[in-house]
Amino acid sequence: MIHATAIIDPAAQIDESADIGPYSVIGSEVEIGADTVVGSHVTITGPTRIGRNNQIYQFCSIGECPQDKKFSGEKESSLVIGDGNVIREYCSLNRGTAQGGGTTRIGNYNWIMAYVHVAHDCIVGNHNTLANNATLAGHVIIDDYVTLGGFTGIHQFCHIGSYSFMAISSVIVKDVPPYLMVAGNTARPCGLNKEGLKRHGFTVDTINAIKKAYKILYRDGLMLNQAMEKLTELAIDFDEVSRFVEFIRNSKRGVVR
């Protein structure tokens, strides 16, 4: 259902099962998938593609131009949102830039709470929770099953690994490996996200192996190259530790320590 007060560009592609609320404005290069619900006073510009079964609450700004001084209106700029996401009030999700690959991407089944900002060229995976006022600067990557506490701020080009947890008001300026809990300004490791790992079905043996990996990197007083040698040995028997090692090895900003 499209409310009579909504303003829809004739070129927009909206599935007949989608709902568009009062006074919302949908631009020409917008696609909205089946059973997606758009609340009142939402503005969606494009190019933006939104998948199925999303809930977008009132007063959101979706697919607006990037807040990047280098952006000059180039056409290589889009926003892609997957399926099953909840996007609460006053969120702003910006399109990508040519310098960052052109596309901002939001995956599936994310819970994006009020006042969250996702800047240009970010890649957000699946099943993440972004609490109120969390802010992602440009080119940030969030993997899967990540929790960002309220008022978390993430610096440009940072990478946040799966199953990690940022405490309230964390300021992230380096990459956060998988499984960690971090807190503070600037954020420092404060243990493993053990409860999160248990809730997502990690076995006791796997959690114990990840604990050993954490101790090697953060508690044994080793230089990074020394720690990586030990971690590589431990990773032979556990895929989860292997992912931990690969994340650190591939980090471009350096990891929190």
Disulfide bonds with the S-S distance in Angstrom:
none
